[in-house]
Amino acid sequence: RYLLEQDFPGMRIGPEPTTDSFIAVMYGETEGNVPGNALVVDPKKPFRKLGRFGNAFLNRFMCSQLPNEVLKSISIIDSPGILSGEKQRISRGYDFCQVLQWFAERVDRIILLFDAHKLDISDEFSEAIKSFRGQDDKIRVVLNKADQVDTQQLMRVYGALMWSLGKVIDTPEVLRVYIGSFWAHPLRNTDNRRLFEAEAQDLFKDIQSLPQKAAVRKLNDLIKRARLAKVHAYIISYLKKEMPSVFGKENKKKELINKLPEIYIQLQREYHISAGDFPEVKKMQELLENCDFTKFHSLKPKLIEAVDNMLASKIASLMNLISQEESNMPTEMVHGGAFDGTMAGPFGHGYGEGAKEGADEEEWVVAKDKPAYDEIFYTLSPINGKISGISAKKEMVTSKLPNSVLGKIWKLADCDGDGMLDDEEFALAKHLIKIKLDGYELPGTLPSHLVPPSHRKPFQTAE
């Protein structure tokens, strides 16, 4: 709702557990709903495989279509609210975690939402997060309603959230957590307004980059699936080869299922496969229970060779084609809704701050602090109104900034490139040091509003 800046069909937002359905929010010329049973038979929609989860799920699945600019670039899957307690989980009537896993394998980004005043990770939420295993690079965490606590409480809440997530998500990396208040109402606590704006901007950049990298991610998924299919072929053909031709088939099947971990190790050594490419042992054992091993196919070396050839040579040429296409096409970004609110104008992120300060003022922004800078300048013994690089360095290193940063500041401040600084250039250098010490980034090139007045080129007037 926050991203789209409009209601969508089937939306219900409230403090109580409201959404009990999976809602696919997608672009459509007219506003409306499509129920789950109709969705899974629509060849134009990517949901046909969801039919296997049965009617209990399909009655809780719908597609909301509306003509919204944001949805031209991305589609959003809104999952049901997470319940706590065993009773509610059973009453869903379908395998909630299996459905989540199906979506997780196909989406580009997974966003986990937490409220700042409700951090407990219930059993169902824990199971849901575990179903995203293998998709860790897609997960982002949003700590919402952070304006409802003060700075001290927010620090403790953030620490508690990271501790809770650490027990559920087994990754050595720390998850990226975006802190803010993601709704269009006034902030209750404005102490951290600047933090919330910076975090929202980071989240928007992350979401906006998704359409741009979609082709590369699809190619990445293709490579992953090809590797998994290859390993699957090795496992199935090994089981087929080990089966007796006449008697004792059932006993041999049980023996092979029990020996699956040892078979994995044997195949790893024989074909030099990474352990991470093998399917989970327990899940594979469960699936094999219902299979007839005699109907499995033998290994076809030509097909394996074709997959290896694709991974070795075809993928590289595809990557080149994608990079060429991306360089020729305009950068595709998500537009509309909340994304346009932070793009331009005085309320854009970073407007009037750091190097952008004074951009829309007639007076040179450095002038207000120049008298203080002039006092320092004249203690450095200027000759003919300028100080040498050595004199400037003695003063500039007192900022304790590293040489790499001070070198960049010198390059920006020495407008005429004569290796010396006049009083205006020195004031500019001190202003740029202040910008860096305040935590802002330095500009790559000197913006026109920061150029000292005496170094500005006069406008040519037409005669």
N, C-alpha and C positions, 0 to 999 in steps of 0.2 A: 504493500500500500504506500509506503514511504517513497520507494523508487518510482512507482508509476504515477504518483500524485493524483490518483483517481480510484474510485471503488471498482472492483471487478465482480462479475456475476458469481454468486455463491459465496462471496466473502462475508465472514463474520469475525469481528475482532472484539475481544472482551477479556476481562481478568479471569473468568472461569474457563475451563477447557471447552473451547468452542468448535474448532474445525475437527470433524471426525472423518474427513475425506482427503484423499490425494487430489489436488487440483492442479492441472496443467494450465498455466496462464500463458496464452499464445496470441499472436496477432491474427486479427480477422477484420474484414471490411465492415461487418455488422456485429453488434454486441449480442452475445448469447451463450448458452450452455450446450454441451454435447455430452450425454451420459456415457458411462464406461463401456457398456455392451456395444453401443454403436461405434465407439472410438476404436475398439480392437479389431473391427472388420473394415475400417477405413484405410485403403491402401496409401493414401496421401499423408497419413500420420504415422509416426515411428513407434506405435504402441501395440502392434499386432501380437507380439510374443507375450504380452501380459495376460492373454486369454487363459494361460495355463494355471493362473492363480485362482480361477473359479469365480462363481457368482458372488460369493461373500465379499470378495475384493472389488469386483467390477461394480457392485452397487455402491461402493465407497470411492469410486474413481470418476472424475469428470474433467472436461476441458472447458475452460472459460476463454472465450474469444472476445477481443475488443480492439478497436482501432486506436492503439496507443503507440506513439513514436518509439518508445523504449523497446517494445516487443517486436519491432522490425529487425532488430539486431540479436536479441536474446529471448529465450523462452524460460519461464520460471516454473519449477515444480514445488508447490506448497504442500508439505507433508502434514499429516494430522499432528495435533498436539501430543506430546509424550505423556503417558499416564504413569502413575506409580501404583504398586501393588499387583500381586499375582492375578487377582480376580479380573481386573480390567483387561489385562493382557490376553487372557484366555477368551474373553468375550468378543474380541475383534472378529473371530471366525475365519481368519486367514493368517498366513505366516508373515507378520509385519516385517521382520528382519530380512526375510528373503526378498520381499518387494523392494525394501530400501537398498539391498545389495544390487538388485537388477538395475535400479536407477543410478546408483553410485558408479557402476561400471560404464555408464553411457553419458553421464553429465560432465561438464567441464569444470564446475566449481561446486563444492559442498559447503554450505554455511551453517554452522551450529550456533543457535541463539541462546544466550543466557541472560537472565535478569539480574541486575546488581544486588537485589535484595532477596533473591531466591536461587541459591547456588547448588542446592543438593542435586546430585546425579542419581536419579532413580534407577532401579534394576532394569527397567525397559530402555531408558536412555543409554545406560551402560552397554546393553546388548545391541542397541542400534548403532552406537559408535564402533563396537567391535565388528559389526557387519560391513564397515567401511575399510576393513583391513586390506592392505594392498593399494588403497587409493589415498594414502596419507598426503601425497603432494597436492591433492585437490582441496583438502580441508582448510577452511578458515573459521575462526571463532569470533563472534560478535558479542561483546559484553554490553547489553542494551540497558536503558533506563539508568545510566550512570550519573545523571543529574539529580537523582533522588537521594544521593549520599554525598557527604562532604569529602574533602581531599584526603583526610586521614582515614576515613572509612573506606574510601575507594582504593587506597593503597592496600589495605588489609583484604578487601574483597578480591582484588586482582591476584594477590598472593594465594588466597584460598582457592581461587578458580584454577590457577596453574597447578597447585598441589593435587586438586581433585582430578584434573585432566591427566596428570602424570601417572595416576594409578590405573586409568582406563586405556590411554593411548600409548602403546609401547613403541615410541620412537626416540632416538637419541637427540633429535632436534627439538627445539622449543617451538610450539605452535604459534602462529601469528594471531594475536588477539587485537581486535579493533574495539576501542572503547568509545562510547558516545550515547547520544539519546536520539534514536532513529524514529522520530515522528515530528510532525510540523507544529507542535505546541510549544509555548514558552518554556524555557529552561527553569526548573525549580531552584537549582543551585548553579550560579554562573561563574563560580571560582575557576572552573576548568574549561571555560568556553573555548579558549584557544586550542587546548588539547583535543577537544571534541571535533573542532573544525579540521584540524590536521589529520586526525584519524579517519574522519568521514572522507576526506580528500584521498587518502591512501586507499581506502576501500573502493571508492569510485574508480580510481585508476586501475585497480586490480580487475574489477568487473568490466571496465571499458576495453581492456586489452584482450578480452576473451575472443571476440570475433576475428581479430587480427591473427591470433595464433591457432585458430580452429583447425586449419589444414594440417599444420605440423602435428597437432595433438592426435588427429585422426590417423596420420601416418605412424605415429608412435604406438597407437593402439593396434594397428595392423601388424607391426613388428612383434608386439607382445603376444598377440593371438597366434601368429605364425610359429613363434618359439614354443608356445604352449601346445599347439596342435602337433608339432614335431615330437615333443616329449610324450604326448598322449599316444601317438602312433607306436613309439618304442614300447610303452607299457603294455598296450593291448596286444601287440604282436608277440611279446614275450609270454604273456599269459596263454595265448593261443598255442604257441609252440610247446609249452609245458604240459598241455592237456593230453591225457591218454586217448587213444583212438577208439577203444571199445569199452572196457570196464573201469569202474572206480572214478567216474567223472566227478561225482558230487563230493566225494572225500578229497579229491585233488583240488577242487575249487576252494573248499574251506581252508585247505593247507596253504594255497597260494595267497588267499586273502589275508590270513594270519602272518604270512611271511612278507607282506607288501613292503614294510620298511627295509628289509634286507634286499628285496628286489630293486628298490630305489637306489640303494648304495651300489649294487652291482652294475646297474645301467649308467650311473654317474661315472664309474670308472671306465666302463667299456666304451661309452660314446663321448666322454669328456664334457658332461653337461653340468651346469651349476645346480646346486641343491635348491636354490630359489625358484627354478623353473618347474619344479615338480608340484603337482596338486597336493593339497592337504591330505595326509594319510587317512585320518579318521573319516573324512567326507568321502574319499575315494573308496574306502572299504565298505561304507554304507551303500554307495551306488552300485558296487560290484556284486553285492548280495543278490540283487534282482536280475543279474545278467546271465545269459547263457554263453559261457566262454567258447563253446564249440562254434558259435556263429561269428566269432571275431575274425577279422581279416589278418592275413599274414603281412609282414613288412614289405613295402614296395620301394626298393632303393631309388628307383627313378623319380618317384614323387618327393622323397626326402632330398634328393639332389636338386630338384626344381626349387624347393623351398630354400635350400642353402644358396643356390644361385641368385634367387630373388633378394635374400638378405645381404649377400655380398656385393652385388652390382646394381640391381634394378632400383633398390631403395636410394642409393647415392644419386642416381640420375633424377629420381623423383624429387629429392630434396633440392637439387639445383633448379628444377622446373618451378617448384614452389617459391624459392627465393627470388627467381626472375620475375614471376608473376606478381609477387608482393612489391617488388621495386617499381614495377610498371603501373600498379594499381594505386589509387589514393588510399591513405590509411583509413581502414574501417573502424569506426568508434561507435560506442553506444551513445545515442542522443535522446533528448526529450526528458520529461519527468523531472526528478530531482537532479539528474546529471547536468541539466542546463542552468540550474540555479547557482552553480559554483564556477561557471565558465568565465564570465566577464563582468565588467562593471565594478563598482566600489566594494561589492560584497563577495567578489571572487577571492579564493584562498590566497593569502599573501599580498593582497592589494594594499599599497601604502606602507608596507613593512620591509625592513632590511634595505636592499639595494633599490627597491621600488618606491621607497619613501620620497616624497616630494616630486613625484613624476607629473602631477597635475598642478603644481604650484609655479607661479611666475618667478619667484625669487629662488636663487640657488640654495638648496637645502643645507649645504655645509656652512652657509654664511652665519647661521645662528650660533654655532660653536667656534667660528673662526677667531674671535678675539682671544679665546683661551689657547687655541693652537698657535696663534701668532706669538704669544708670550714665549712658548717653547721654541718656536722657530728662531727668534732673535737671540736666544741663549746659545744657539748652535753656530754662531759666528758666520753669518752669510757673507759672501763676497759678490758684489754687484747684484745683490738681491736674490742670490741663489745659494743653496747649500750642496755640498758634494755628497756622493753616494755613501762615503765612509761616515760622515756626520749624521746623515739620515739613518743609517743602519744602527748607530749607537742608540738613537732614540727609539727606533722601531722594534728592536729586540727586547726592550723593556716590557712589551706586551706579552712576552713568553710564547708567542705563536711560533710554530716551526718554520724553518727557512723556506720550505716549499710554498707555504702560504704567503709569507712576507715577500717572496720573490714575485708571486702573482700580483700582490698589492702594488709593489714597485712598478711592475710593467703597466698596470692600469693607471697609476698616478702620474707617471712620467709621460705626460701627454705629447710633448714635442720630441721625446726620445733623445734628449741631449745628455742623459746620464746625470742630470742635476735636477733639483726641485726648487721652484720658486715658492713664495708663501702660499699661493692658491693650491699648487700641486701638493705641497706638504700637508695642508689642511685636508685635502682630498684623501691622502694616504692615511691620516689619522681617522678620518670618517670611515674609511673602508675597514680599518682595524677594529673600530667600534662595532661595525656591522657583524664582523666575524666573531668578536667576543660576545655579542648578544645572541649568538647561536644561529645566525642566518648564513646562507651560502653566498659566496662572491659571484658576481656576474662574469660570464665568459669574456664579454667585451664591455667597455665602459658605456652605460646608457647615456643618451644625449643630455638628460636632465642633470647628470652628475659632472659633465664636462665643465671645468672652471670657466667663468665668464670671459676672462682674457684670452682663453684658448679656443673660443667658439668662432667658427668661420662666419663672417657677416653675410647676410642674405643678399643675393644679387637682385637689384631692382630693374625691371624692364624699362627701357627708355621710351 
